[in-house]
Amino acid sequence: MKYLRDRFGVRHVNIYDDLFTANRKRIVELCEKLSRLPLGMNFNCAVRVGYTDDDLLKMLKGAGGLMVSLGIESADPAMLERHKSGVSLADVRDTVQRIQKAGLRAKGLFMMGLPGETEESIKRTSDFIIELGLDDMNMAKFTPFPGAPLWSTIRDEGTFDEDWRLMNCLNFVFVPWGIKSREKLDHLYNEHVKRFYSDPAWRKRFRARIWEHRKSLLYLLRHLPSFWSAKNQFEPDK
């Protein structure tokens, strides 16, 4: 992190490790070092629902943590039981509240199009996301891969186009039986993403932080055409 700051002027890093906070000894050592020798940098990392105590959150905040991500996947009870066993919606709410109380931002990680998904389960998840008051969210498009627990039965769960050029969690190559078509799934996805970033409460939080990230505004202005084009991709079809 020091090298990135000194050599390239980096001021923020994302740590992509689902188990980043699992080793308590390692995370304590890192946070103590970053608190003792601050780098003037922020970082994002992931935590787990049910394994996130207040002391951990305090350590992350003191070390320069800005936002933590939670793998939630779905807000439909049946989907959670099947794909995220051991995680309850009550635990998710509690964890998000404690993250924000610690002065950190909470980002929810979700997945659309899992086996068993229906229009009703998607709406339930979308409603829950708005209710949570998240600072950010990411909705991945479910992609089955060899070796995953669902791989052996995936063709019994819906239609699967095994096109490896599209198997990147950015395209729907699998459509569960509960959704009538890939086009419908794409429409529901775009509708959900636009709903989240159009939510008045989220936009209020965003406006309050604009000055904090004023350097990013210059980047936005320089690349405004591409941002506008990306926005239009999420306009639901009429």
C-alpha positions as CSV (number, residue, x, y, z in Angstrom):
1,M,0.0,0.0,0.0
2,K,2.9,2.4,0.8
3,Y,4.5,1.6,-2.5
4,L,1.2,2.3,-4.4
5,R,0.9,5.6,-2.6
6,D,4.5,6.7,-3.0
7,R,5.0,5.5,-6.6
8,F,1.6,6.1,-8.2
9,G,-0.2,8.5,-5.9
10,V,-2.9,5.9,-5.0
11,R,-5.1,7.0,-2.2
12,H,-7.7,4.2,-2.1
13,V,-7.5,0.4,-2.6
14,N,-10.1,-2.3,-2.8
15,I,-9.1,-5.6,-1.1
16,Y,-10.8,-8.4,-3.0
17,D,-10.7,-11.2,-0.5
18,D,-13.8,-12.8,0.8
19,L,-11.9,-14.1,3.9
20,F,-9.9,-10.9,4.5
21,T,-11.1,-10.6,8.1
22,A,-11.3,-14.3,8.9
23,N,-7.8,-14.5,10.3
24,R,-8.2,-12.4,13.5
25,K,-4.5,-12.3,14.3
26,R,-3.6,-11.1,10.8
27,I,-6.3,-8.4,10.7
28,V,-5.4,-7.1,14.2
29,E,-1.7,-6.9,13.2
30,L,-2.5,-5.0,10.0
31,C,-4.9,-2.6,11.5
32,E,-2.6,-1.8,14.4
33,K,0.2,-1.1,12.0
34,L,-1.9,1.1,9.7
35,S,-3.2,3.0,12.8
36,R,0.3,3.5,14.2
37,L,1.9,4.4,10.8
38,P,-1.0,6.0,8.8
39,L,-0.5,6.1,5.0
40,G,-3.2,8.7,4.3
41,M,-5.1,6.0,2.4
42,N,-8.5,4.5,2.5
43,F,-9.4,0.9,1.7
44,N,-12.5,-1.2,1.1
45,C,-12.8,-4.8,2.2
46,A,-15.3,-7.6,2.8
47,V,-16.7,-8.9,6.1
48,R,-19.2,-11.7,6.8
49,V,-22.6,-11.5,8.3
50,G,-22.6,-13.1,11.7
51,Y,-18.8,-12.8,12.1
52,T,-18.6,-9.0,12.3
53,D,-18.2,-7.7,15.9
54,D,-17.9,-4.0,16.9
55,D,-14.3,-4.3,17.9
56,L,-13.4,-5.5,14.3
57,L,-15.4,-2.6,12.8
58,K,-13.6,-0.1,15.1
59,M,-10.2,-1.5,14.1
60,L,-11.1,-1.2,10.4
61,K,-12.3,2.3,10.8
62,G,-9.2,3.3,12.7
63,A,-6.9,1.8,10.1
64,G,-8.4,3.8,7.3
65,G,-11.3,1.5,6.3
66,L,-13.9,3.4,4.2
67,M,-16.5,0.8,3.1
68,V,-17.1,-2.9,3.9
69,S,-19.0,-5.4,1.7
70,L,-21.4,-8.1,2.8
71,G,-22.3,-11.1,0.7
72,I,-26.1,-11.3,1.0
73,E,-27.1,-12.7,-2.4
74,S,-30.9,-12.6,-1.9
75,A,-33.6,-11.4,0.5
76,D,-36.0,-14.2,-0.4
77,P,-36.1,-16.7,2.6
78,A,-36.3,-19.8,0.4
79,M,-33.4,-18.5,-1.7
80,L,-31.3,-17.7,1.3
81,E,-31.9,-21.1,2.9
82,R,-30.8,-22.8,-0.3
83,H,-27.9,-20.5,-1.4
84,K,-26.7,-18.7,1.8
85,S,-27.5,-21.1,4.6
86,G,-27.0,-19.7,8.1
87,V,-27.6,-16.1,7.1
88,S,-30.9,-14.4,8.2
89,L,-32.3,-11.1,7.2
90,A,-32.3,-10.0,10.8
91,D,-28.6,-10.7,11.0
92,V,-28.1,-8.7,7.8
93,R,-30.0,-5.7,9.1
94,D,-28.1,-5.8,12.4
95,T,-24.7,-6.0,10.6
96,V,-25.5,-3.1,8.3
97,Q,-26.6,-0.9,11.2
98,R,-23.5,-1.7,13.2
99,I,-21.2,-1.0,10.2
100,Q,-22.7,2.4,9.7
101,K,-22.8,3.1,13.4
102,A,-19.0,2.5,13.4
103,G,-18.6,5.2,10.8
104,L,-18.0,2.8,7.9
105,R,-20.0,2.5,4.7
106,A,-22.0,-0.6,4.0
107,K,-22.1,-2.3,0.6
108,G,-24.4,-5.2,-0.1
109,L,-23.4,-7.9,-2.6
110,F,-26.3,-9.7,-4.3
111,M,-26.8,-12.1,-7.1
112,M,-29.7,-12.3,-9.5
113,G,-30.8,-15.3,-11.5
114,L,-29.9,-18.1,-9.1
115,P,-31.7,-21.4,-9.4
116,G,-35.1,-21.0,-7.9
117,E,-35.3,-17.3,-8.7
118,T,-38.7,-15.8,-9.6
119,E,-40.0,-12.4,-10.3
120,E,-41.4,-12.3,-6.8
121,S,-38.0,-13.2,-5.2
122,I,-36.3,-10.5,-7.3
123,K,-38.9,-7.9,-6.1
124,R,-38.5,-9.0,-2.5
125,T,-34.7,-8.6,-2.8
126,S,-35.0,-5.2,-4.4
127,D,-37.4,-4.0,-1.7
128,F,-35.1,-5.2,1.0
129,I,-32.1,-3.5,-0.5
130,I,-33.9,-0.1,-0.5
131,E,-35.1,-0.8,3.1
132,L,-31.5,-1.5,4.3
133,G,-30.3,2.0,3.4
134,L,-27.0,0.7,2.0
135,D,-24.3,3.1,0.9
136,D,-23.7,1.0,-2.2
137,M,-24.6,-2.3,-3.7
138,N,-23.5,-4.7,-6.4
139,M,-25.9,-7.1,-8.2
140,A,-24.0,-9.8,-10.0
141,K,-25.6,-11.9,-12.8
142,F,-25.4,-15.5,-11.7
143,T,-23.0,-17.6,-13.7
144,P,-22.5,-21.3,-13.1
145,F,-18.9,-22.6,-13.3
146,P,-17.5,-26.2,-13.3
147,G,-16.7,-27.3,-9.8
148,A,-19.4,-25.2,-8.2
149,P,-22.0,-27.2,-6.1
150,L,-24.7,-26.3,-8.6
151,W,-22.8,-27.3,-11.7
152,S,-23.9,-31.0,-11.8
153,T,-27.6,-30.2,-11.8
154,I,-27.7,-26.7,-13.5
155,R,-29.4,-27.9,-16.6
156,D,-32.3,-29.3,-14.5
157,E,-32.8,-25.9,-13.0
158,G,-33.3,-23.8,-16.1
159,T,-31.9,-23.0,-19.5
160,F,-28.1,-22.7,-19.7
161,D,-26.1,-21.4,-22.7
162,E,-22.6,-22.6,-22.0
163,D,-20.9,-19.8,-23.9
164,W,-17.6,-19.1,-22.2
165,R,-17.2,-15.7,-23.9
166,L,-20.2,-14.6,-21.8
167,M,-19.6,-16.5,-18.6
168,N,-18.2,-13.6,-16.5
169,C,-21.1,-12.6,-14.1
170,L,-21.9,-9.7,-16.5
171,N,-24.3,-11.7,-18.7
172,F,-27.2,-14.0,-18.0
173,V,-26.1,-17.3,-19.5
174,F,-28.5,-19.1,-17.2
175,V,-32.3,-18.5,-16.9
176,P,-34.1,-20.2,-14.1
177,W,-37.4,-21.9,-14.8
178,G,-39.2,-19.2,-12.7
179,I,-38.3,-16.4,-15.2
180,K,-39.9,-16.6,-18.7
181,S,-36.9,-15.4,-20.8
182,R,-33.4,-13.9,-20.8
183,E,-34.9,-10.7,-22.0
184,K,-37.2,-10.5,-19.0
185,L,-34.3,-11.2,-16.7
186,D,-32.3,-8.4,-18.2
187,H,-35.2,-6.1,-17.9
188,L,-35.7,-6.9,-14.2
189,Y,-32.0,-6.4,-13.6
190,N,-31.9,-3.0,-15.3
191,E,-35.0,-2.0,-13.5
192,H,-33.5,-2.9,-10.1
193,V,-30.2,-1.1,-10.7
194,K,-31.9,2.1,-11.8
195,R,-34.3,1.9,-8.8
196,F,-31.4,1.7,-6.3
197,Y,-29.5,4.6,-7.7
198,S,-32.6,6.7,-8.2
199,D,-33.8,6.2,-4.6
200,P,-34.1,9.7,-2.9
201,A,-32.5,8.5,0.3
202,W,-29.4,7.1,-1.5
203,R,-29.1,10.3,-3.6
204,K,-29.2,12.4,-0.5
205,R,-26.3,10.4,1.0
206,F,-24.4,10.7,-2.3
207,R,-24.8,14.5,-2.5
208,A,-23.6,14.9,1.1
209,R,-20.3,13.1,0.1
210,I,-19.6,14.9,-3.2
211,W,-17.1,17.3,-1.7
212,E,-15.3,14.5,0.1
213,H,-14.6,12.9,-3.3
214,R,-14.2,16.1,-5.3
215,K,-11.2,14.7,-7.2
216,S,-13.5,12.0,-8.6
217,L,-15.7,14.8,-10.0
218,L,-12.9,15.8,-12.4
219,Y,-12.7,12.2,-13.6
220,L,-16.5,12.2,-14.1
221,L,-16.5,15.4,-16.1
222,R,-13.7,14.2,-18.4
223,H,-15.6,10.9,-19.1
224,L,-19.2,12.2,-18.9
225,P,-20.2,10.8,-22.4
226,S,-19.2,7.2,-21.3
227,F,-21.0,7.6,-17.9
228,W,-24.1,8.9,-19.7
229,S,-24.0,5.9,-22.1
230,A,-23.7,3.5,-19.2
231,K,-26.6,5.1,-17.5
232,N,-28.8,4.7,-20.6
233,Q,-28.1,0.9,-20.6
234,F,-30.1,0.6,-17.4
235,E,-33.2,2.3,-18.7
236,P,-35.9,-0.3,-18.5
237,D,-37.6,-1.1,-21.8
238,K,-41.0,0.5,-22.2
